[in-house]
Amino acid sequence: MSRRRPGTAGSVRSSSAMGALRVRPGSRPSSAREWFEAYNHRRNEEAWRMEEWRNTVNLYKRREWEAQYYNIIAQPRKKISDEEEWKRKEEKRRKLEERRDRLRTLLKEDEKRYQEERENKYRESRHHTVHRHFMYPEVDMLRTRLEDLKKKNQEERKKLSEALSYEAWRKSNPQVRQMESERFSRFVQDAWVNQRQWKADERERRAEEDRKKEKEAEEIRLRMEEEERKVQEERLSKQAEWKVQLEAQIEQIKEREKKDELLAAEEVVLEKEKLRLHEISQRRDRMKELRQRKELELFWARQHQLKLKKRAADIQQELLEDEGIVEDLLRGLPPEDVDQQMKQRRAEAEWMKAVLGEQRRLEVLREKEYELLFSEEAERMWHKRQAEWEKEQKARDKLMTEVLQGLQKQVQAKSSKNNKERDLLNAEKSALQQSISETRDRMHLLEVEETERRQMQESKSCVSKPSERVLQEAAALRRDRAAEEQKLEEHRREIERLEREMQHLWSSHYAPPRYGRKKFAW
């Protein structure tokens, strides 16, 4: 904390006082005035030191208080009992009293030293002089101050008298007045010439300012047109880009719809295929039931030869049925399929058709052999053929079951795949439709903004309403013109005033001014 050192209280710092301030404390003053100046300096030094001491004490107190405050804030809060609070306050009060006692002791010691030094100085001054005015230096100081004020007043009166004498001489001297008159005449002539030149320059300056304003307005108009053109080009480019996006999205939607239609047609074909396979499975089940009934009938007939022939005919009929089923399967399969599984299923069906044809031819030959057999041979042949037929029947059933199950699984897989693709297509169509809707909304918003902007421009062009900047420039131009006109009016009034003064000076009723003597208040 820095503070200015206070000035000398009750004294005037002159050159002699500054010399007294440089006197060493141990040296003896040469006069009572120097002693009084040293005394005042000592007193001011003590006052300044005490003020610095109080400021320092207050500074450390405030720093201590801030540190305690921040420590209390930083520490975790805990509940303090009444006894602890009382002890803390007592400790704080005790420390405060100790500090006050120490400070009181220091102040008493300092005051005691100050009094002793003052008495010593006073005894030394009485030892060196016994004059009365040295014992009262304040009176001598006031007397010196009064003499200084008198000298200063005399100097000011002398300066004012010289100024008035010069003014009176300047106004009473005919040569000076003639010079002033000639100078005033020349001034008036120059003023008229300068006024004409100033008016011409002013007209040229205003014309230049108008040209500059027009040029700036033209630049602003061109810049606004360029910005408008850029905005229009950007809007057209955005519209073209959005149109291309819309066309591409519409084409994608059309492709998705075509693919969806193909998948729907394929789904219909797969449903028909499932229905056909289901009908084939039912036909085989009916054939199996019919075969079991016929076997039961033959079992009760006990005519082995007839049973052999009947069984051979039934087997031939079953083989014909199986061949018809296989042909139906082959007709249901596409002629050219790139799928490897479909190719394998087609090859298996053709191989199965060939096997069924071979078995049917074999059964025809066996039926011819049955006519030449006796009853015992027919019975043995019946049991033998019964075992072979069961074995062959199981093989055919297994093969037909595998083929049908494979076709059913393949149809089911295709159906699941088509369903997934249709779901994906529907999701893509929804996303594309949403994107198209957003693009159309943006285009509509852009068109609305463009329409509003055009309407605003048309209204501005119809009403011819200037912009805010143009209004501000026009107002500034009007203010400048008003200021210039005011300046011209003031200049004209000044010229008129000078002319009237000139007429008054050169008129027949001219009276010289009166110069009275100035009276001073002492």
FENCOR-V745507 format. One record per residue. RES is the residue in one letter. BURIAL is + if it has 16 or more other C-alpha atoms within 10 Angstrom, else -. Layout:
res->RES burial->BURIAL
res->RES burial->BURIAL
//
This chain:
res->M burial->-
res->S burial->-
res->R burial->-
res->R burial->-
res->R burial->-
res->P burial->-
res->G burial->-
res->T burial->-
res->A burial->-
res->G burial->-
res->S burial->+
res->V burial->-
res->R burial->-
res->S burial->-
res->S burial->-
res->S burial->-
res->A burial->+
res->M burial->-
res->G burial->-
res->A burial->+
res->L burial->+
res->R burial->-
res->V burial->+
res->R burial->-
res->P burial->-
res->G burial->-
res->S burial->-
res->R burial->-
res->P burial->+
res->S burial->-
res->S burial->-
res->A burial->+
res->R burial->+
res->E burial->+
res->W burial->+
res->F burial->+
res->E burial->+
res->A burial->+
res->Y burial->+
res->N burial->+
res->H burial->+
res->R burial->+
res->R burial->+
res->N burial->+
res->E burial->+
res->E burial->-
res->A burial->-
res->W burial->+
res->R burial->-
res->M burial->-
res->E burial->-
res->E burial->+
res->W burial->-
res->R burial->-
res->N burial->-
res->T burial->-
res->V burial->-
res->N burial->-
res->L burial->-
res->Y burial->-
res->K burial->-
res->R burial->-
res->R burial->-
res->E burial->-
res->W burial->-
res->E burial->-
res->A burial->-
res->Q burial->-
res->Y burial->-
res->Y burial->-
res->N burial->-
res->I burial->-
res->I burial->-
res->A burial->-
res->Q burial->-
res->P burial->-
res->R burial->-
res->K burial->-
res->K burial->-
res->I burial->-
res->S burial->-
res->D burial->-
res->E burial->-
res->E burial->-
res->E burial->-
res->W burial->-
res->K burial->-
res->R burial->-
res->K burial->-
res->E burial->-
res->E burial->-
res->K burial->-
res->R burial->-
res->R burial->-
res->K burial->-
res->L burial->-
res->E burial->-
res->E burial->-
res->R burial->-
res->R burial->-
res->D burial->-
res->R burial->-
res->L burial->-
res->R burial->-
res->T burial->-
res->L burial->-
res->L burial->-
res->K burial->-
res->E burial->-
res->D burial->-
res->E burial->-
res->K burial->-
res->R burial->-
res->Y burial->-
res->Q burial->-
res->E burial->-
res->E burial->-
res->R burial->-
res->E burial->-
res->N burial->-
res->K burial->+
res->Y burial->-
res->R burial->-
res->E burial->-
res->S burial->+
res->R burial->-
res->H burial->-
res->H burial->-
res->T burial->-
res->V burial->-
res->H burial->-
res->R burial->-
res->H burial->-
res->F burial->+
res->M burial->+
res->Y burial->-
res->P burial->+
res->E burial->-
res->V burial->-
res->D burial->-
res->M burial->-
res->L burial->-
res->R burial->-
res->T burial->-
res->R burial->-
res->L burial->-
res->E burial->-
res->D burial->-
res->L burial->-
res->K burial->-
res->K burial->-
res->K burial->-
res->N burial->-
res->Q burial->-
res->E burial->-
res->E burial->-
res->R burial->-
res->K burial->-
res->K burial->-
res->L burial->-
res->S burial->-
res->E burial->-
res->A burial->-
res->L burial->-
res->S burial->-
res->Y burial->-
res->E burial->-
res->A burial->-
res->W burial->-
res->R burial->-
res->K burial->+
res->S burial->-
res->N burial->-
res->P burial->-
res->Q burial->-
res->V burial->-
res->R burial->-
res->Q burial->-
res->M burial->-
res->E burial->-
res->S burial->-
res->E burial->-
res->R burial->-
res->F burial->-
res->S burial->-
res->R burial->-
res->F burial->-
res->V burial->+
res->Q burial->-
res->D burial->-
res->A burial->-
res->W burial->-
res->V burial->-
res->N burial->-
res->Q burial->+
res->R burial->-
res->Q burial->-
res->W burial->-
res->K burial->-
res->A burial->-
res->D burial->-
res->E burial->-
res->R burial->-
res->E burial->-
res->R burial->-
res->R burial->-
res->A burial->-
res->E burial->-
res->E burial->-
res->D burial->-
res->R burial->-
res->K burial->-
res->K burial->+
res->E burial->-
res->K burial->-
res->E burial->-
res->A burial->-
res->E burial->-
res->E burial->-
res->I burial->-
res->R burial->-
res->L burial->-
res->R burial->-
res->M burial->-
res->E burial->-
res->E burial->-
res->E burial->-
res->E burial->-
res->R burial->-
res->K burial->-
res->V burial->-
res->Q burial->-
res->E burial->-
res->E burial->-
res->R burial->+
res->L burial->-
res->S burial->-
res->K burial->-
res->Q burial->+
res->A burial->-
res->E burial->-
res->W burial->+
res->K burial->+
res->V burial->-
res->Q burial->-
res->L burial->+
res->E burial->-
res->A burial->-
res->Q burial->+
res->I burial->+
res->E burial->-
res->Q burial->-
res->I burial->+
res->K burial->-
res->E burial->-
res->R burial->+
res->E burial->+
res->K burial->-
res->K burial->-
res->D burial->+
res->E burial->-
res->L burial->-
res->L burial->+
res->A burial->-
res->A burial->-
res->E burial->-
res->E burial->+
res->V burial->-
res->V burial->-
res->L burial->+
res->E burial->-
res->K burial->-
res->E burial->+
res->K burial->+
res->L burial->-
res->R burial->-
res->L burial->+
res->H burial->-
res->E burial->-
res->I burial->+
res->S burial->+
res->Q burial->-
res->R burial->-
res->R burial->+
res->D burial->-
res->R burial->-
res->M burial->+
res->K burial->-
res->E burial->-
res->L burial->-
res->R burial->+
res->Q burial->-
res->R burial->-
res->K burial->+
res->E burial->+
res->L burial->-
res->E burial->-
res->L burial->+
res->F burial->-
res->W burial->-
res->A burial->-
res->R burial->-
res->Q burial->-
res->H burial->+
res->Q burial->+
res->L burial->+
res->K burial->+
res->L burial->+
res->K burial->+
res->K burial->+
res->R burial->+
res->A burial->+
res->A burial->+
res->D burial->+
res->I burial->+
res->Q burial->+
res->Q burial->-
res->E burial->+
res->L burial->+
res->L burial->+
res->E burial->+
res->D burial->+
res->E burial->+
res->G burial->-
res->I burial->+
res->V burial->+
res->E burial->-
res->D burial->-
res->L burial->+
res->L burial->+
res->R burial->-
res->G burial->-
res->L burial->+
res->P burial->-
res->P burial->-
res->E burial->-
res->D burial->-
res->V burial->-
res->D burial->-
res->Q burial->-
res->Q burial->-
res->M burial->+
res->K burial->+
res->Q burial->-
res->R burial->+
res->R burial->+
res->A burial->-
res->E burial->+
res->A burial->+
res->E burial->+
res->W burial->-
res->M burial->+
res->K burial->+
res->A burial->-
res->V burial->-
res->L burial->+
res->G burial->+
res->E burial->-
res->Q burial->+
res->R burial->+
res->R burial->-
res->L burial->-
res->E burial->+
res->V burial->-
res->L burial->-
res->R burial->-
res->E burial->+
res->K burial->-
res->E burial->-
res->Y burial->+
res->E burial->-
res->L burial->-
res->L burial->-
res->F burial->-
res->S burial->-
res->E burial->-
res->E burial->-
res->A burial->+
res->E burial->+
res->R burial->-
res->M burial->+
res->W burial->+
res->H burial->-
res->K burial->-
res->R burial->+
res->Q burial->-
res->A burial->-
res->E burial->-
res->W burial->+
res->E burial->-
res->K burial->-
res->E burial->-
res->Q burial->+
res->K burial->-
res->A burial->-
res->R burial->+
res->D burial->-
res->K burial->-
res->L burial->-
res->M burial->+
res->T burial->-
res->E burial->-
res->V burial->+
res->L burial->+
res->Q burial->-
res->G burial->-
res->L burial->+
res->Q burial->+
res->K burial->-
res->Q burial->+
res->V burial->+
res->Q burial->-
res->A burial->-
res->K burial->-
res->S burial->+
res->S burial->-
res->K burial->-
res->N burial->+
res->N burial->+
res->K burial->-
res->E burial->-
res->R burial->+
res->D burial->-
res->L burial->-
res->L burial->+
res->N burial->+
res->A burial->-
res->E burial->-
res->K burial->+
res->S burial->-
res->A burial->-
res->L burial->+
res->Q burial->+
res->Q burial->-
res->S burial->-
res->I burial->+
res->S burial->-
res->E burial->-
res->T burial->+
res->R burial->-
res->D burial->-
res->R burial->-
res->M burial->+
res->H burial->-
res->L burial->-
res->L burial->-
res->E burial->-
res->V burial->-
res->E burial->-
res->E burial->-
res->T burial->-
res->E burial->-
res->R burial->-
res->R burial->-
res->Q burial->-
res->M burial->-
res->Q burial->-
res->E burial->-
res->S burial->-
res->K burial->-
res->S burial->-
res->C burial->-
res->V burial->-
res->S burial->-
res->K burial->-
res->P burial->-
res->S burial->-
res->E burial->-
res->R burial->-
res->V burial->-
res->L burial->-
res->Q burial->-
res->E burial->-
res->A burial->-
res->A burial->-
res->A burial->-
res->L burial->+
res->R burial->-
res->R burial->-
res->D burial->-
res->R burial->-
res->A burial->-
res->A burial->-
res->E burial->-
res->E burial->-
res->Q burial->-
res->K burial->-
res->L burial->-
res->E burial->-
res->E burial->-
res->H burial->-
res->R burial->-
res->R burial->-
res->E burial->-
res->I burial->+
res->E burial->-
res->R burial->-
res->L burial->-
res->E burial->-
res->R burial->-
res->E burial->-
res->M burial->-
res->Q burial->-
res->H burial->-
res->L burial->-
res->W burial->-
res->S burial->-
res->S burial->-
res->H burial->-
res->Y burial->-
res->A burial->-
res->P burial->-
res->P burial->-
res->R burial->-
res->Y burial->-
res->G burial->-
res->R burial->-
res->K burial->-
res->K burial->-
res->F burial->-
res->A burial->-
res->W burial->-
//
